[in-house]
Amino acid sequence: MLIRKQWLSISWALFILILTGIPGNQIPRIPDFLEWLSPDKVVHLIMFGLLSYFILYGNRRQYFKSKKRSFYIINAILISAAYGVVTEILQVYVFSGRSGNIFDASADLLGALIGGVAYYLRHIKNNDETKSI
């Protein structure tokens, strides 16, 4: 039952794990003129924002009529942020050629928060939830 409703978020979480496990020397070098944009942090924001969004989307039927909507949103954000911290720890201690850091973990947390807020604004605040069910 869980896998059927959460296939999108589980698939995305596995994709994130694979990306964060790729050895550093296998990742293409970003040209110097783009370094000021910090594309690495943007990637973290997007990956973990989508993870929060997908978790909420997978659970949409459970909390649509619930008065605990904020609980589900906060829970999805915390799960996504915790997963980001775990991937950073794995990069330090398990994955070869990778290095995790607090700035990447912060970008993961911010991305998770943005994903939760985006879902709230899109589906709950605008009452579009009934259309997506």
Secondary structure, 3 states (H helix, E strand, C coil): CHHHHHHHHHHHHHHHHHHHHCCHHHCCCCCHHHHHHCHHHHHHHHHHHHHHHHHHHHCHHHHCCCCCHHHHHHHHHHHHHHHHHHHHHHHHHCCCCCCCCHHHHHHHHHHHHHHHHHHHHHHHHCCCHHHHC
